């Protein structure tokens, strides 16, 4: 029970910290409405509204892992699905299997 509470608290803290960071970095492209990360399953779900659009789109990071190399921490997405085929194709071309270095403050939450 305690482990479940700790896991939930960590997820909430991570989601609260990451969404504003991503919105600041990618506001030219989209506004992230929700972000849910599940460390146990190694998945994440993002709901976003693309710039100039009104419809929400979903992106599912269906298999991801956190890797440490020395003092650095990386997120590696291995599999993605999306509500629009072109978003999924773009993610597969530019996101899948490309390590993304995480800021130290974010890595500390993982």
N, C-alpha and C positions, 0 to 999 in steps of 0.2 A: 504494500500500500504506500509506504513512504517513497519507494523508488518511483512509483507511478506519479506521485505528487511532484517529486523533484524533476521528473522528465517533463511533465506538463508545464511547470514553472520555467524550466529552461527553454521550452518551445515558445512560450509566450514572450519571454525576454528577447529571444532571438528574432521573432517575428516583429516585435515592436522596434527593435534596433535596425533591422535590415530594410524594411519597407521604406522608411524615409531616406535612407542612404541611397537605395536604388532609384527612388523617385528624383532625388537631387541629381544623380549622375545621368539618368536617361530621360529626363523630362521632355527633351526634344522629340522623343519617339513615343512615349506612352506614360500614363499614370497608373501605377500599380495600386489596385483597390484592396486586394487581399493577398497575403502570402502565408502559406502554411508549410512548415518544415517538419518532417517526421524523421528524427535521427535513428529510430529503431528500424524503420522500414527502408531508410535511405532514399526518401522521396521528398518532393516538394511540389506544391500546387500554387500557381500564380494566376490571379484574375487581374486583367489590365484593360484599360481603354486606350487604344492607339490614338496618337495625335490626329485631330481632325475627324475622329469617329465618335459615335455615341454608343455603339454596341460594345459590351464587355466580351473579351476573348479569354480563353483558358489555355494555360501552358502547364503541362505536367512533366516534371523532371522525374521520370519513372525509375531511374537508377542513377544515383550519384554517390560519390564518396569524398571524404575529407582525407587529404594526404599531408603529412608533415615531411619537410625536407630541411634539416637543420633547424634554424629558428623561424622558418617560414611555413605557413599553412596554405594549402591550395584546395579549391573545390574543383572536382572533376565530374562533369556530367557525362554519363555514358549512354543515356537513352532519353528521348524526348517525344512527347506527343502534343499536339495543339489543336484547337478548335478550327483553325483555318489551315488548309494544306500548305500554303505558301509560308506561313509562320513556322510550321514544322520543318519544311525544307530549309529555310534560312537557319534555323537552330541546328539542324543536322550538319549544315555546311560550315557554320562559324562558331558553334558552341560545343558540340559533342566531342569528347576526348581531348579538349584543349584546357589545360590547367589554368585556373583563374586564381591569382594570388589574392588572399584575403587580408584586409587590414588587421593589424594585431588586436584591436579592440573587438572586432568581430570574431576572430579566431579564438579569443579567450572565452567566448560564449559557447563554443563547440566543445 
